[in-house]
Amino acid sequence: MTTILSTEEANNILDGAEEIYSAADITEVLNQLATDITAVLSDQNPVVLCIMNGAVIFSGQLLPLLKFPLSFDYLHATRYNNTTQGGQISWKMAPQQNFEGRVVLVLDDVLDEGITLAAIREKVMGDDGAKAFYSAVLVDKAIGKRKPFQADFVGLTIPNRYVFGFGMDIHGAWRNLPAIYAIKNQI
């Protein structure tokens, strides 16, 4: 069941959280990611996919920094559904683009366990026939174990704590924060 926070509950979570990356840190990282992605993909005319909902702010800030032609689309696949624990992948919306023979760059907010991005890669490369697959994540969570997927471009590394802000939510709230926060105690 989805938990919806009251304004008071959301404010209490933010008040008790720790800022781990500032808005200035994120701006610096976005510029570096754009430079790195441009160096690899500027002559590829890729299809860029935003994974909704978490990567919408990341994508919206990164795309204007990419100075090369690209196509844009989105998909909605999630394991969280406004909770703090991942579960089964839920495929909510498939992309509308044709990937046959194309280079695909997937943008995601956080690389947690790598399960969702591994499944997306398998679908894009296998079922959809893409020529190449790249991924960029704003944050890679240090979970202390091997992941089935590693991102090609990583902005920041975060501790194995629940984080929110800059597109990432806590019970559906606080995606709109310009910085990244970690809760002090698991909810």
C-alpha positions as CSV (number, residue, x, y, z in Angstrom):
1,M,0.0,0.0,0.0
2,T,1.3,3.5,-0.9
3,T,1.9,5.8,2.0
4,I,1.1,9.5,1.4
5,L,2.7,11.8,3.9
6,S,1.0,14.8,5.4
7,T,2.8,18.1,5.1
8,E,3.8,17.8,8.8
9,E,5.2,14.3,8.3
10,A,7.1,15.4,5.2
11,N,8.6,18.4,7.0
12,N,9.5,16.2,10.0
13,I,11.4,13.9,7.8
14,L,13.3,16.7,6.1
15,D,14.0,18.3,9.5
16,G,15.5,15.0,10.7
17,A,17.5,14.3,7.6
18,E,21.1,15.0,6.7
19,E,22.1,16.9,3.6
20,I,24.8,14.7,1.9
21,Y,25.2,16.6,-1.4
22,S,24.4,20.3,-1.9
23,A,22.8,21.9,-5.0
24,A,26.2,23.2,-5.9
25,D,27.7,19.7,-5.7
26,I,25.0,18.4,-8.1
27,T,25.5,21.2,-10.6
28,E,29.2,20.4,-10.7
29,V,28.5,16.7,-11.2
30,L,26.0,17.4,-14.0
31,N,28.5,19.4,-15.9
32,Q,31.1,16.6,-15.6
33,L,28.6,14.0,-16.6
34,A,27.6,16.1,-19.7
35,T,31.3,16.4,-20.7
36,D,31.9,12.6,-20.2
37,I,28.7,11.6,-22.1
38,T,29.4,14.1,-24.9
39,A,32.9,12.6,-25.3
40,V,31.4,9.1,-25.9
41,L,28.1,9.8,-27.7
42,S,28.3,13.1,-29.6
43,D,28.5,11.4,-33.0
44,Q,26.0,8.6,-32.2
45,N,22.6,10.4,-32.4
46,P,21.3,8.4,-29.4
47,V,17.8,7.8,-28.1
48,V,17.9,9.1,-24.6
49,L,15.4,7.5,-22.2
50,C,14.4,9.0,-18.9
51,I,13.2,6.5,-16.3
52,M,10.2,8.0,-14.6
53,N,9.6,9.3,-12.1
54,G,12.9,9.6,-10.3
55,A,15.1,10.7,-13.2
56,V,12.8,13.5,-14.5
57,I,14.8,16.2,-12.6
58,F,18.1,14.6,-13.5
59,S,17.1,14.4,-17.1
60,G,15.7,17.9,-17.2
61,Q,18.9,19.3,-15.9
62,L,21.3,17.1,-17.9
63,L,19.7,17.3,-21.4
64,P,20.4,21.0,-22.0
65,L,24.1,20.4,-21.3
66,L,24.4,17.8,-24.0
67,K,25.4,19.6,-27.1
68,F,24.7,17.0,-29.8
69,P,21.6,15.7,-31.6
70,L,19.5,13.1,-29.8
71,S,16.0,11.7,-29.6
72,F,14.2,11.7,-26.3
73,D,11.7,9.3,-24.8
74,Y,10.8,7.9,-21.4
75,L,9.7,4.7,-19.7
76,H,8.2,4.0,-16.4
77,A,9.5,1.0,-14.6
78,T,9.8,0.9,-10.8
79,R,10.5,-1.4,-7.9
80,Y,9.5,1.1,-5.2
81,N,5.9,2.4,-5.8
82,N,6.4,5.3,-3.2
83,T,7.8,2.9,-0.6
84,T,11.3,2.7,0.9
85,Q,11.8,-1.0,0.0
86,G,12.3,-2.4,-3.5
87,G,10.1,-5.2,-4.8
88,Q,9.0,-6.7,-8.1
89,I,9.6,-4.6,-11.2
90,S,6.4,-2.9,-12.3
91,W,6.4,-1.9,-16.0
92,K,4.0,1.1,-16.2
93,M,4.8,2.7,-19.5
94,A,6.9,1.5,-22.4
95,P,8.9,3.9,-24.7
96,Q,7.3,4.9,-28.0
97,Q,10.6,5.1,-29.9
98,N,11.9,2.3,-32.2
99,F,15.3,1.2,-30.9
100,E,16.2,-1.1,-33.8
101,G,19.8,-0.4,-34.7
102,R,20.0,2.7,-32.4
103,V,22.3,3.7,-29.6
104,V,20.3,4.1,-26.4
105,L,21.3,6.1,-23.3
106,V,19.2,5.5,-20.2
107,L,19.1,8.1,-17.5
108,D,18.2,7.1,-14.0
109,D,18.3,8.8,-10.6
110,V,19.8,6.0,-8.4
111,L,21.6,2.7,-9.1
112,D,20.5,0.8,-6.0
113,E,20.8,-3.0,-6.5
114,G,20.9,-2.7,-10.3
115,I,17.9,-5.0,-10.9
116,T,15.8,-2.4,-12.7
117,L,18.5,-1.2,-15.0
118,A,19.6,-4.8,-15.8
119,A,16.0,-5.6,-16.9
120,I,15.8,-2.4,-19.0
121,R,19.1,-3.2,-20.7
122,E,17.9,-6.8,-21.4
123,K,14.7,-5.4,-23.0
124,V,16.3,-2.6,-25.0
125,M,19.1,-4.8,-26.4
126,G,17.2,-8.1,-26.7
127,D,13.5,-7.5,-27.5
128,D,13.9,-4.0,-29.0
129,G,17.1,-4.6,-31.0
130,A,19.2,-1.6,-30.0
131,K,22.8,-1.4,-31.4
132,A,24.3,-0.2,-28.1
133,F,23.2,0.5,-24.6
134,Y,24.7,3.2,-22.2
135,S,23.4,4.3,-18.8
136,A,24.0,7.4,-16.7
137,V,22.9,7.6,-13.1
138,L,23.0,10.6,-10.8
139,V,23.9,8.5,-7.8
140,D,25.3,5.0,-7.3
141,K,24.5,3.5,-3.9
142,A,27.3,1.7,-2.1
143,I,25.4,-1.3,-1.0
144,G,28.4,-3.5,-0.1
145,K,27.6,-6.3,-2.5
146,R,28.1,-7.0,-6.2
147,K,25.4,-5.6,-8.5
148,P,24.1,-7.3,-11.7
149,F,24.5,-3.9,-13.5
150,Q,27.1,-1.2,-13.5
151,A,26.4,2.3,-15.0
152,D,28.6,3.7,-17.7
153,F,28.4,7.2,-16.3
154,V,28.0,7.9,-12.5
155,G,27.6,11.3,-10.9
156,L,27.9,10.6,-7.2
157,T,28.4,7.7,-4.8
158,I,26.1,7.6,-1.8
159,P,26.1,5.6,1.4
160,N,23.8,2.7,1.8
161,R,21.0,4.8,3.3
162,Y,17.7,5.9,2.1
163,V,18.1,9.2,0.1
164,F,15.7,11.7,-1.3
165,G,15.8,15.0,-3.2
166,F,16.7,16.0,-6.7
167,G,14.1,13.6,-8.2
168,M,14.3,10.9,-5.6
169,D,11.4,10.7,-3.2
170,I,10.5,9.5,0.3
171,H,6.9,8.1,0.3
172,G,6.2,10.3,-2.7
173,A,7.5,13.5,-1.2
174,W,10.5,15.8,-1.6
175,R,11.5,15.0,-5.3
176,N,11.6,18.8,-5.7
177,L,14.5,19.4,-3.4
178,P,17.6,20.9,-5.1
179,A,20.0,18.8,-2.9
180,I,20.2,15.2,-1.8
181,Y,19.4,14.2,1.8
182,A,19.7,10.9,3.7
183,I,17.3,9.8,6.4
184,K,19.1,9.1,9.7
185,N,16.9,6.1,10.7
186,Q,15.2,3.7,8.3
187,I,11.5,4.3,7.9
